Amino acid sequence: MKYAITHCYTDKNKGDAAIIVATSKLVRDLDSNAEIKMFSTYRVGDQRLNEEHEIIRRHAEKVHPALFGEPVPYLFGWGKWTRSLSFILDFIRYSMLLISKNEKYINLFLKKEEINALADFLESDVIISKGGSFLFTENTSVRQTLSLVRLLYPFMLARRYGKRVYIFSQSLGPVEGVVNRYIFKTALKNVSGIYLRESLCLEKYEPVSELCNEVPFGIVPDTAFYLGSDVDEAGAIDIDRSQFNVGFTVVDHDFKYLEDGREREIRALEYKNSLIESVKYLVDTHGAVVRIFPQVIVDNSYLGHNDIKMSREIVNAFAGTRYEDSVIFHEGDWSPSQLRCMYSKMDIFVGTRLHSVIFSLSCSVPSVNISYHGTKSQGILAGIDGIGSCVVDINKIDKHKLIEKISFVIENREALRLSLRQQMPQIRTRLRRAMEEIMFS
């Protein structure tokens, strides 16, 4: 069978790359003759299309440009204005595909790469919108609405041509604003099925619950739990297992959704100080070696900056102190499997990046998560026995709350590790069964 996997983001977001690789692996494990075409979030002509898909490219017969991808500036130095122009022109071109099937129009207004992408999209037997959390609007701004329209386009195109399309292992919402809610429900009401990766978004966001009343849906684990070991673990750092190793990932979170600038500064400082104090606690009480890993190194992450800046700041905070040799930043462009291999050698893990925690848990490493977006962390981790309570909301974080969770995980790590070993095969089985429903229904 032929499969299309849509909404493929950059390799430099290791969690997103893991989702894509795991989805491909899941399909191929169930269909040895699978022919997989992937569709980027980057448009034709965007240099990132060629530069930032090296990992996922190995798992597909072809990686196509997006059908209505991220707008890019046409003129250097006029970024914002020409990005808007790029969006408007693409909106017109791709809207016409929803109206006309005329081949003359397609050949006239689409580039060769886009025509090839469209052909493979329409020839697919099954279209899978891969996992993650990207169908949402946090406010009613024009930018959020336009982003939602662009991300919903593959569903509208599939509906126009009568293709089977599934949402697989995603968190949906929030969807703020009457217009956004209408667009959201209209675009998705005819999908063939929705597999949420957590039920909390269903309970918390009315547009999501209304949608799932109209469309067949189920609950599955995050696809990245299916990643498993891979050959590209070679090159991962050799970790001294005789030490008490604690892994960290830190998001450079700027609390941009808060309107009060002073409040943003206070929250950001509290978050950073909580990380610093938790490191001191780990070194002082357990002689830990704290190892900070960069999970996201993309240059422009709209849901939070990359991890490099904050990771360096945490390390630099201990320069010249007695903690200096106990805090290490393993900076590098690691593959998801390499990161997962290194995380497996930690005694515990403290992750702000959700997928760093998923990597760790999949290796039976007890973990604490600092949640920073929507319901995804609380919802996903609530489904794992013993870990649901190990989540700290970044909006309510302080050093005492974080240290309390870390202390709990350390004290109970052997029981948690055993429980995780028992749960992981079950999680992988649930993912296989859900994909079987999609592929063979």
N, C-alpha and C positions, 0 to 999 in steps of 0.2 A: 504494500500500500504506500501511497504518497502522503507525507505529512508536512504541514507548515507550522513553524513555531514563530510566533510574532512577539513584538516588543522586546527584542534583544538589545540590551544596553551594553555599555562598555566592559571590556575585560578588566579594567582598572578598578571596578567595583567587584571585589572578589566574591561577595555574596551573590550578586546577580549572575556572575559568570558560573558560579556553582549551580544555581537554579537551572540555567540553560543546559549545562553539561549533564546534570542529573536527569533532566527531562528527556534529553536525547538518549541517555543510557537506559532509562525506564522504557522508552518506546522500543529500542533495539533489543532489549532483553525479552520483550513480548512478541516482537516481529523481526525475525532475523533478516527478512527481505525489505525492511523499511527503507524508504528513500526520504530523507529529511532535508527540507529547505528552511533556512532561517531568515527572518526579516528583521533588520536592524531598526533602531530608533533614529539612525542618522540617514539623511537624505542623500541622493545622488549628488556628487560633487563635494561632499563634506570629507575632508582628509581623514577624519576620525573613522570613517567607514573602512578604510584600508589599514589604519594603524592600530585600532583598538578592538579587533576581533580575532586576534591570533589564537587565543585559547579555544574559543567556541568553534572556530573555523575547522578545527581538527575533528569535530563531531557532527559535521553536516556535509552533504553533497555540494551545497552552495549557500553562501551568505549574501542575501540581496539587500539593496538599499531599502529604506522604509518606503511604504506607500503613504505619503504625507508625513515626512519626518521633521525633525527639529529644524527650525529656520536658522539660516546662517547669514551673516552680513555679506552683502555684495561688494561694498566699497570699504577699504581699510580706513579707519578713523571715523566712520559713520555707522558704527555698530548697531546702536539701538534703532535708528531710523530705518536702516536697510534690512535689519532683521524683521521689522514689521512689514516692509515691502515684500520680503521673501515669503512671509506667512500669507499675505494677501494673494500673491500670485499663485502659490501652491494651493490655497483654498479654492480659488477659481478653477484651476486645472483639475483638481481631484474631485471637486463637487460635480463637474461634468461627467465623471465616470459613474456617478450615481444616477445620472439622468440618461446618458446615451451609451449604447454599446457599439456605436458606429466605429468601424476599424479605421476609417479615414481620419476621424477626429483623434483617435488614440495615436496613430502614427504621426499626426501633425503636431500634437501638443505634448507628447511624452518622449523622453529620451530613450535610447536603445536599452539602457540598463533598467529603466522603469518598465518598459514594455515586456522585457524578459521576466522581471519580478512579478508583474501582473499575471503573465501566462502561468508561471509556476504556482502562484497563489490560487488561481482559478482551477488549475489541474489537480490540486490537492484533494485527497479523499477526506481528510480531517484537518481542521485548523485549530491549533492550540494556542491560546493566549497564556504565555508562561507565567509562573508564579511571581509573587512579590506584592508590592503595595504602591500602585501608581495611578489607580483610577479613583481620584478624590479631588476635592477642592477645599482648602482650609479657610477660604474667605470668598467674597463675591467680586473680587477684582477682575478686570478684563483679562489680565494675563492668565489668571487661573482658569477662566472660562475657555480661552483659546487653547490652552494646554489640554484641557479635558476633551475638547472637540477633536484635537489632533490625535490623542491617544485612543479615542473611541472610533476613529475612522475605519480601522480594519474590521470592526464588527458591522459597521454600516455597509461596507463593501461586500462582506460575506453575505449579509442579508439580501442585498440587491441581486446577487447572483445565485442565491439559494444554496449556499455552502454550509456544511456542518461546522460550527465553531463552538469551542468550549473554553470557559474560564477555568484554569486549573491551578489550584493551590494558591489562591490570592486572598489578601485582605482587601475589602472594598470599603470606601468611605474614609473620612466624613465627606458629605456633599452639601456644601453650604450655598444657599440662595435658591430661589424659586426657579430661575432660568436654568441653573446648573442641574437641579434635580430633574427637571423636565427632559433636558438633553440626555442625562444619565439613563433614565428609565426608558426613554424612547429608543435609544441606541442599543440597549441590552435586552429588551423585552422578548426578542425572538432568538436569543442564543439557544443552542441545543442543550446546554447544561452548565451549571455553575458549581464548582467544587471550592468552597471556602476553606482556608487553612486555619480558621478559628471561628468560633460561634459568637464571640463577644461583639464583633462588628455587626452581626445580624441583630443582636439584642440592643445595641447602642444607637445605631443609625437607622432611622425610619425609612429612608429611601432604599436601603439595602434590604430590609425586611419586606418592604412592599414588592420589590423586584423578585425576591425569592418566593413570594406567594404566587407568582405568575410563571416562574421558570423552574424546571427540575433542578434541585440542588442537593449537595451533600457536604460533609465536613471531612477533610483529609489533613494529614500532617504537611508541614512545609517540605517542598520537593528536595531541598538541599540535604535532608536527612538520608536521601538515597545516594548521595555522592559516592561514598565508599572510598576504598584505596584505589590508586591509579599509578601508572608507570612513572608519571612525572613527579612523584614524591622524591626522586633522585635530585639532589641539590639542596634539600632542606637542611637547615642548621642542625648539627649534632648537639643535643642538649645533655648536659651532665645530670643524670637521673639520681645521683647521690644527694643532690641539693633539693631543698623544698622550693619547687618552681611554681610561680604564680604568673599566669598569662593575663595581659591587659589589652583591650582595644579602647581607644578614646576618640570620640567624635569632637571636632572643633565646633561645638554647638553655640550658635549666637542668639538663640531665643528670638528670632526675627519676627515671629508671630505676635509678640507682645508690643503694644503700641507705645508704652512708656519706656523711653530710652534709659532712664535711670534704673527702672526695674530690670531691664535686660542686663545691664551691667552687674547688678547685685546677684541675679540668678547665675550668670556666667561665672562670677567669682566664687560663689558657693559651690558650684559644680567642680571647678578646678581645685579648690581647697579640699573638697571631700576626697578627690582622687589622691591628692598629695598626702593627706592625713592617713588615708587607708594604706598607702604604701609604707609610711612610717610604722604604722601598727603591725603590718606583716613582717617587716624587717626586725622590729624590736621584740616582738613576741614569738616569732617562729623562725627567725634567722632566714627569712625567705629571700630568694633571688627573684625580683620582679622583672618580667620580660614583656616589653611593650611591642606589639606588632601593628603594622599598618594594614588595615583591612580594606580601606578605600583610598586610592591615590589618584583619582580622577581630578582634573584641573578645575572643573566647574560642576559641583554637586549641588543641585537646587534644594535638596532636602537636608543639607548640612554639609559643611565644608569637608575637604578630605582630612585624613588623619595625621598627616605629616607635621603640620604646624603645632598642634596641641601635644602630640607625642614628644616632640623636641622640647617644648616648654616644660613638660613634666620632668623629663630627664635633667634639663638645665636647672630646675629648681633645687636639685640635690648636688649640683656641682660644688666641690670644695667642702662638702660635709661628710660625715661618717657614713652616710647612706650612698655615696656616689658609686661605689663599686658594686652595689647590690641592685642598681636600677639600670637596665640595659634596653636600648631601642634597637630592635632588629630590622633596620630599615632596608627595604628591598622591594622589587617587583615580583612577588611570589605568586605562584599559581594557587588556586583554591586547594588542590590536593597537597601541595607543599605546606600551606598554612595548616591544613587539617592534620598533617603528619606532625608538625611541630606542636600544635595544640594538644595532641594526644599524649605528649610527654610532660604536660603540666600536672601538678597535683590538684590545683583548682584553677578556675578561670573567672575573670571579672571583665565582662564585655559590655561596652556601650553599643557596639555594632551587633545587632541581633544575630546575624549569620555567623559571627565569630563564636557566639554562644552555641548556636546550632551545630557548628563544626565540632566544638568541644564535647557537647552532650552526645553527639553521634559516636564519639570515641570513649564514652562513659566517664568523662571528666566532669565532676560536680561544678556547677557554675552559678554565678550571680549576674543578672542582667540589669543595666541601667536603661530604662525605656525612655524614648524621646519622640516617638511619632505614632499617633493614633492608638489603636487597640492591639496592634500586631504582637508586641512582646507579651503583654498580659494574656492575650487570648491563646497564643501558640503554646506558651510555657505552662499555662493552666492545664493543658492536656497531658503533661508529663508528671507522673507521681513523684512527689518530693521536691520538685523544682518550682512549682507554681507560686510558692511563697517567697521565692528568691529573686524578686523583681523590685527595683527601686525606681520610682517615677522621677525623672530628671527635674521636673517642675517642683518637686517637694523634697529634693535630696538635701541631706546635710551629712556631715562626717559620722555622726552617731548612727543614723539609719544604715548607711553603707557598711560601716564596720560591724554592725549587728548582723547583717546578712552574711558578710564574709565569715564572721566568727561561727555562725550556724553551719555554714557549708564545711568549714574546716573540722568542726567537732563531729559532724555526721558524715564525713566524706566516704568512709568505707561502706556504710549502709547505702548511701546514695549511689556510689559506684556500682555496687551489686544490683541495685534496682534498675539503673540505666542499662546495664548489660542485658537484663531480662526484657526491657521494654523496646530496645532498638530493633530487634528482628520483627516485632509486632508492628512497629511503625512502618518499616519497609514493606511488609506484607499489605498493609492498608493502602499504601501508595500504588502497589502493583494491582490490587483489585480495582481501585478507582480508574487507573489507566486502562485496564481490561474492559471496563464498562464503556469507556469512551471509544476505544479502538474497535470493539466487536459488537457494539449495540446496533 
